Amino acid sequence: MQSPSSSSSHSSALASPGALSRRTMLAGAAALAGATATAAATAGPATAAVPVAAEAAASSASGRRARTVVFRNVRPFGAAKARDLVVVDGRVSDRPAPHGAKVVDGGGRIALPSLVDAHIHPDKTTWGGSWVSRRPASAIADYVAQDVELFRSQRRPVVERAYGLMTHAVSRGTRGMRAHADVAPAYGLAGVEGVAEARERLRHALDIQIVAFPQHGVIRTPGTAALLEKAAREGLIDMIGGIDPIGFDNALDDQLDVVFGIADRHGVGVDIHLHDRGEKGMKAMRGIVDRTRALSLAGKVTVSHVFCLPGLTDRELGSIAADLGDQDIALTTVAPSDSLVLPIARLREHGVRVGLGSDGVRDSWSPFGNADMMHRAHILGWVTDVRLDDELRDCYDVAAHGGADVMGLAHADFKAGAPADFVLVRGECLPQVVVDMPRRDMVVHGGVVVARDGEFLA
């Protein structure tokens, strides 16, 4: 199941569509239902990057010449004056480039940190394939059934479809991605295996974490728990997922015991979809916090969507945010509407990591989606009705650094030692870029150009 996030405290008066759609279905998921690689990758915000001087010394000690590239005439964050950006072995350097270093001309373009998609479902996508006409759906079960039908009808395997979507995401400036792949008896492990194969092919261009996601339920669909255990045991995944323990699985303790038990036994993280609102959602949140504390999994747990938080009073929000901050439980959102965007600014006051994601992209749930995180930052600004430059910068920050925090990646902030992951665009300033979403003229990952003029370089 797929869905929101925000980077400002504003709310918009955007009207909700009346017809049932992914957005409205997810907004009422509880009623319609009836009824989270490695420790380093999941251990919260990364520590400071290795200093460039130390890295250069390591290269010298190994007898290898440091790989230096100079990106000439660029404007980090839209600075008024262009400068050279020196990159040594994939990291930003504050030292002069050696004579004869490779030079790439930036043409005065704005340099911005590459983006992180903290929540996406690449195994489900039909991206790059024929158009799929979707049928009406009135409940989660209908969408799940259509997932299975679409999976069986696809001639292209998961790896091909996921790879195509991921390369597109890279060409739009994405550096990292937390990919949820369905695990259920209807698919076996085909989803996680396909996404894992695509990850291998893209190690040079994209950092990917894989979540085994039990879209069909952990308890309500017999055989799913065993598949989740197998995926973790075989090292295919980084995180174990879950879905609405009360509203969909109708088994709060049983589901959370299975999910957290697998995570604890195999040293992986947890990332649970939580669409339940009201007391159902809050009861599940309390169960997640309690198990995170009991199993000492602080820094390794994420809750996605979390529709039960936006409607809380300030006092109620402060209380749960304090618990989330204390256990370093991260949150993700995909900004589906003004009423379901997480109160990011308030959560950050308590040290809660919050990332932004694409959710589903052109799948059985919806024909929409494009895996373009700059577009998602734009959507975040739109649904929260922001107007000020600082608010627009905040939207980009959530899409770049917020997602990095959720995935445990160092910030690509152009400081000495930071990873050289950035995108070059034509524009006047960062706020204008968020609004206009210009073409990504160049995408750099680890100091290597991986996309030009909106096209991925194989």
Salt bridges, closest charged atoms under 4 A:
GLU55 OE1 - ARG91 NE 3.20
ASP84 OD2 - ARG72 NE 3.24
ASP89 OD2 - ARG64 NH2 3.14
ASP147 OD2 - LYS124 NZ 2.76
GLU149 OE1 - ARG135 NH1 2.97
ASP182 OD2 - LYS124 NZ 2.67
GLU200 OE2 - ARG203 NE 2.67
ASP207 OD2 - HIS445 NE2 3.92
GLU229 OE1 - ARG265 NH2 2.60
GLU229 OE2 - HIS266 NE2 2.54
ASP238 OD2 - ARG199 NH1 2.82
ASP244 OD2 - HIS275 ND1 2.93
ASP253 OD1 - ARG291 NH2 3.12
ASP257 OD1 - ARG291 NH2 3.08
ASP271 OD2 - ARG178 NH1 3.03
ASP271 OD2 - HIS180 NE2 3.65
GLU279 OE2 - ARG286 NH2 2.35
ASP290 OD1 - ARG293 NH1 3.61
ASP314 OD1 - ARG346 NE 2.67
ASP328 OD1 - ARG353 NE 2.87
GLU349 OE1 - ARG346 NH1 2.88
ASP359 OD1 - HIS119 NE2 3.46
ASP359 OD1 - HIS121 NE2 3.51
ASP363 OD1 - ARG22 NH2 2.68
ASP372 OD1 - ARG440 NH1 2.94
ASP390 OD1 - ARG393 NH1 2.57
GLU391 OE2 - HIS10 ND1 2.95
ASP397 OD2 - ARG348 NH2 3.18
ASP405 OD1 - HIS411 NE2 2.65
ASP421 OD2 - ARG175 NE 2.99
ASP421 OD1 - HIS445 ND1 3.63
ASP441 OD2 - ARG109 NE 2.73
ASP441 OD2 - ARG426 NE 3.76
ASP441 OD1 - ARG439 NE 2.88
ASP453 OD1 - ARG439 NH2 3.42
